[in-house]
């Protein structure tokens, strides 16, 4: 564990680049379904159901515009993810527009778990979840390679047990 400035972006361990693919696939599925739902008024219009023309045009255009805006910042969101192991605590950062930096003292950790969904498993990734005592703060470290996630979990559990005693 290193003692570095937590505000230095270079000191954080970033998410794996393959995590961008997971986010992109999730984005595509979600916004694809939203786009299909926005086409319902158009289908009704074609089926000769009395539907105003603005209701046929505006929803799909609005969905495409919003999806493109989100897609524009998706890579930056993944690049903003990271964690830092320090001597007394663990720091997790995330966010592009609303930046978040959560500092968790090792002695406050209750349990650490490693999870992975089907897409994450396909790319050999996992996410680490740290739950703390007290105020119920929960930190998530996304985009970890499976082996690195297991090793990090073991280090955090060991550091937590050491600081609890």
Beta strands, then each sheet from edge to edge (+ up, - down):
strand 1: 13-14
strand 2: 82-85
strand 3: 89-94
strand 4: 100-105
strand 5: 109-115
strand 6: 125-132
strand 7: 138-145
sheet 1: 1+ 2- 3+ 4-
sheet 2: 5+ 6- 7+
end
